[in-house]
Amino acid sequence: MNSSNNLKQILIWVLFVASQILFAQNFVLYNRAFCFVYVGFLLLLPLGFSRLNTLLLGVVTGFVIDLFYNSLGTHMAAMTFIAFLRPIWLNAITPRGGYENIDTPSVKDLSLSWFLAYALPLMFLHLAVVFFIEAGGFHMFFYVISKVLLSTLLTVLVLVILQYLFYSKGRYS
């Protein structure tokens, strides 16, 4: 990655984190569906991004969110987990020949169905970690799972809408 791409990534990171802290933190539906748009930064990183840098970005992003949510490492643990799983999941869903001229795993570069197959499981796992840590265990299993499912659907819906509104083909290239 050259310095211009690094600067774009930093700006995009600031926008995702700031939008989470300023707007999405208060976007809650019926006290069950929460919007965690900041995870979109990690999900939309370029496909060729190194595993170590992805892990470092996951840790830093989770730490910053924890500072503003006062959640003592919950988001940092979840983001680190997703940063670890992301390359494994990408390898699992990548066709044998790979992708031609595709830099980012976005809706406009691949397709809506591909993005949903990519983002929904990762978002579900991220939110499961966050909400089960917040609950302190599995004693409220069905309540927590309902929060995870509804929050996953809400967050992925918001990420898809944001991509259609703001992302163009080749945004990171």
N, C-alpha and C positions, 0 to 999 in steps of 0.2 A: 504494500500500500504506500502510495506517495503522500506527501504532506498535505496536498489539497484534499485527498480522500480522508486523511486523519482529521482535518479540520471539519469536514462535513460530518463525520461520525461524532465528533465532540459536540457540534451544534445540534445534531439530531438527539444525542443523549440528553443534553440540557433541555430540549423541548419536551421529550417524553417525561423526564423526571419532574420538570416544572409543571407540566399539564397534570400529572398525577397529584402533586402536592397542592396545586391551586384549584383544580377543578374536579378531577375524578375522585378525590378523597371524599368529597361530599355527595357523590353520585351513587345513591343507595336506593334500591327499590324494595319496599316492604320489609326492610331490615333483613332481607335474605340474599339479595343480589347486589354484590359490590363490584365496582369497576376498578381493575388493576391494569390500567393502560401502560404503565411503565414496563411491563414484561414484553410489550411489543418491540421495544428497542432490541432486546436480546434475540427475539424471534426473527427480526428483520435484518440482522447482521448479514453481511455478504457470505455467500456459501464457502468461499475460500479462506475465511477468517480462521486464524490458528486456534487450536483448543486452549492453549495456555492463556491467550489474550481474552478468549471468550469467558474462561473461568474468572480471570481477574476483573473483567467488566461486570460479571455477575455478582461477585463479592462486593465491589465498590458500589454498584447500583443498589443492591440490597441494603448495604450499610447506610447509604444516604437516605433511603426510604425509611429505614428503621429510626434514624435520627428524627425525622419529622412525624412519624407515627408513634414514637416512644414505645417500640415493640421489642426491644432487647434481643435483636438477632433473628427474629422470626423470618423477616423478608430476606435477610442475608442468607439464611440457611436454604430457603426455597429457591432463591435465584442461583445459588451455587449448585444446587441439585439440578435445576433446569439447564444451567450452563454445562454441566457434566453430561446430561442426557442428550442435549441438542445434536452433537455430531453423531452420536450412536443412532438416534432416530432418523437423522438425515440420510445416513448410510443405509438404513433399513428401507426407506421409501424411495431412494434414488434408483432409477432404472439402470440396467447393466451398462448401457452406453454413456450414462451420465446425461448432463444437460448441455445443450449447445447454446453458447452465447448467453447464458443466464448467470447473472451475478448475485441476485438476491432472491430469497424465497418469498416473493410477494404475490399478491393476487394478480396484478397486471403482468408480471413476468411469467407465471406458470399457469394458474387458473384458480378460480374460486374453490372448486372441489379439491384440488391439490392442497391449497392453503388450509382448508378446513381439516383435511386429513393430517396435515403437518401440525397445525396450531392447537387443535382441540385436545389431543392427548397430553401435550406438553403443558398447556394451560390448566387442564384438569389436575395433573400431578402437582403443579406449582401451588394451586389453590388448596389442594388436599393437605399439602405440607403446612401451609400458612394456617388454615382453619383448625387442623388437628393439634398443632402446637398451641394455638390460642385456646382451644378447648381443654388442653391439658391431658389429652388422652382420648380414648374411644368410648367413654361412658355416654356421650350424646351422639352416637354414631349416625343415626338417621337424620337428625337435625343438621349435623355438620355436613353430611353428604348432600342434603338438599341445598345448603348454602354453596357448596362446591359446584354442584351442577348448574344452579341458576347464575352464579357468578361467572362460571366458565362461559356460558352462553352469552351473557351480557358483555363480558370483556372481549370475546372474539367478535361479536357483532360490532362493537365500537371500533375495534382494530380494522375490520373489513371496511367499515364506513370511512374511517380516516384514510385508508389506502386509496379508496375511490376518490376522495376529496383532494388529497394532497400529494400523492405519489404519482410520478410519471415513469414511463419505461426508462430504464437505465439511470435511475436516480443516483445510484452509488458509483456509477462507472466514470 
